[in-house]
Amino acid sequence: MLTHVDENGVKMVDVSNKKDVERICTAVGFIKLKKSTIEKITKKELIKGDVLTTAQVAGVMAVKNTSNIIPMCHPLPIESIKVNFEIFEDRIKAETRVKATYKTGIEMESLTGVSVALLTIWDMVKAIEKDKFGQYPDTQIYGIEITEKIKKE
């Protein structure tokens, strides 16, 4: 396999000449679960604790730490983070809304927050989602996308 590394090396985008702009970004994603798992989540009957509160905190932490996990992301002065869930019969929708006033966008922060919130849900329910072979035939994270991006100039 041939690879090519630019002779100038890896660089973050230079945003020093850009002006600060208020930015808001919303991302959503879903986790498909067994109906019985959804019931246990809503009744707060899981051994690991309150699934959605834990996932909400994890999503907030992920937003704040995005530049530590994704190499080319700039550290941003996050002003607001909201992580919410909508529960359906066989899935949970996670939504992360992030606000910052800065020189560059906040899409990666919003996507990271929703992704980690969904991963946290999976982690907290994996014991009851497994089948007898240790597999997860009914569990799936899907549909992660940006649903709104606002740039106020």
C-alpha positions as CSV (number, residue, x, y, z in Angstrom):
1,M,0.0,0.0,0.0
2,L,1.4,3.4,-0.9
3,T,0.8,6.4,1.3
4,H,1.7,10.0,0.8
5,V,2.4,12.5,3.5
6,D,2.5,16.1,2.4
7,E,6.0,17.6,2.8
8,N,4.5,20.4,4.8
9,G,3.1,17.9,7.4
10,V,-0.2,17.9,9.1
11,K,-1.7,21.3,9.9
12,M,-4.8,22.6,11.5
13,V,-6.7,25.2,9.5
14,D,-5.5,28.7,10.3
15,V,-8.5,30.7,11.6
16,S,-6.5,33.6,13.0
17,N,-7.8,36.0,10.3
18,K,-11.5,35.1,10.8
19,K,-13.8,37.0,13.1
20,D,-15.8,35.5,15.9
21,V,-19.3,34.6,14.9
22,E,-22.2,33.2,16.9
23,R,-22.7,29.6,15.8
24,I,-25.3,27.0,16.8
25,C,-25.3,23.4,15.6
26,T,-27.7,20.5,16.3
27,A,-27.0,16.9,15.7
28,V,-29.2,13.9,16.1
29,G,-28.8,10.1,16.2
30,F,-30.6,7.0,17.2
31,I,-30.0,3.8,19.1
32,K,-32.3,0.8,18.3
33,L,-32.9,-1.4,21.4
34,K,-35.2,-4.2,22.5
35,K,-38.6,-3.1,23.7
36,S,-37.9,-4.7,27.1
37,T,-34.7,-2.6,27.3
38,I,-36.6,0.6,26.6
39,E,-39.0,-0.3,29.4
40,K,-36.2,-0.8,31.9
41,I,-34.6,2.5,30.9
42,T,-37.9,4.4,31.4
43,K,-38.5,2.7,34.7
44,K,-34.8,3.3,35.8
45,E,-34.4,-0.4,36.5
46,L,-30.8,-0.9,35.2
47,I,-28.0,-2.0,37.4
48,K,-25.6,0.7,36.1
49,G,-28.1,3.5,37.1
50,D,-30.0,6.2,35.3
51,V,-29.2,5.6,31.7
52,L,-30.4,8.8,30.2
53,T,-28.9,11.1,32.9
54,T,-25.6,9.4,32.5
55,A,-25.7,9.6,28.7
56,Q,-26.6,13.3,29.0
57,V,-23.6,14.0,31.2
58,A,-21.3,11.9,28.8
59,G,-22.6,13.9,25.8
60,V,-21.8,17.2,27.6
61,M,-18.3,16.0,28.5
62,A,-17.7,14.8,24.9
63,V,-18.7,18.2,23.5
64,K,-16.2,19.9,25.8
65,N,-13.4,17.5,24.9
66,T,-13.9,17.2,21.2
67,S,-10.5,18.9,20.4
68,N,-8.8,16.3,22.6
69,I,-10.2,13.4,20.6
70,I,-10.3,14.6,17.0
71,P,-6.9,15.8,16.1
72,M,-7.6,18.7,13.7
73,C,-10.4,20.3,15.8
74,H,-9.7,23.6,17.3
75,P,-10.5,24.0,21.1
76,L,-13.6,26.2,21.2
77,P,-15.1,28.4,23.8
78,I,-18.4,26.5,24.2
79,E,-21.2,28.7,25.5
80,S,-24.1,26.2,25.7
81,I,-24.7,22.5,25.4
82,K,-28.1,20.8,25.5
83,V,-28.4,17.0,25.3
84,N,-31.9,15.7,25.1
85,F,-33.6,12.3,24.4
86,E,-36.9,11.2,22.8
87,I,-38.0,7.7,23.7
88,F,-39.9,5.5,21.2
89,E,-41.1,1.9,21.4
90,D,-37.9,0.4,20.0
91,R,-35.4,3.2,19.8
92,I,-34.1,6.4,21.5
93,K,-33.4,9.6,19.6
94,A,-30.5,11.7,21.0
95,E,-30.1,15.3,20.1
96,T,-27.2,17.6,21.0
97,R,-27.4,21.4,20.5
98,V,-24.2,23.3,20.9
99,K,-23.6,27.1,20.9
100,A,-20.3,29.0,20.6
101,T,-19.1,32.4,19.4
102,Y,-15.8,31.7,17.6
103,K,-13.9,31.7,14.3
104,T,-14.8,28.2,13.3
105,G,-17.8,25.9,13.2
106,I,-19.0,23.6,15.9
107,E,-20.3,20.7,13.9
108,M,-17.8,18.2,15.2
109,E,-18.6,19.1,18.8
110,S,-22.3,18.5,18.2
111,L,-21.6,15.2,16.4
112,T,-19.2,14.0,19.0
113,G,-21.7,14.8,21.8
114,V,-24.5,12.9,20.2
115,S,-22.2,10.0,19.3
116,V,-20.9,9.6,22.9
117,A,-24.4,10.0,24.4
118,L,-25.5,7.0,22.2
119,L,-22.4,5.0,23.0
120,T,-23.0,5.6,26.7
121,I,-26.6,4.3,26.3
122,W,-25.2,1.1,24.6
123,D,-22.6,0.7,27.3
124,M,-25.2,0.9,30.1
125,V,-27.6,-1.6,28.5
126,K,-25.3,-4.0,26.8
127,A,-25.8,-6.7,29.5
128,I,-29.5,-7.0,28.7
129,E,-29.2,-6.4,25.0
130,K,-26.9,-9.4,24.4
131,D,-28.3,-12.6,23.1
132,K,-27.3,-16.1,24.4
133,F,-24.3,-16.0,22.1
134,G,-23.0,-12.6,23.4
135,Q,-24.1,-10.8,20.2
136,Y,-26.2,-7.7,19.8
137,P,-28.7,-8.6,17.0
138,D,-31.3,-6.0,18.1
139,T,-28.9,-3.1,19.0
140,Q,-27.8,-0.5,16.4
141,I,-26.6,3.1,16.4
142,Y,-27.7,4.9,13.3
143,G,-28.8,8.1,11.6
144,I,-26.2,10.4,13.1
145,E,-26.4,13.7,11.2
146,I,-26.4,17.5,11.5
147,T,-30.0,18.7,11.4
148,E,-29.4,22.4,11.9
149,K,-26.4,24.7,11.5
150,I,-26.8,28.5,12.2
151,K,-24.1,31.0,11.6
152,K,-25.1,34.5,12.7
153,E,-23.0,37.2,11.0
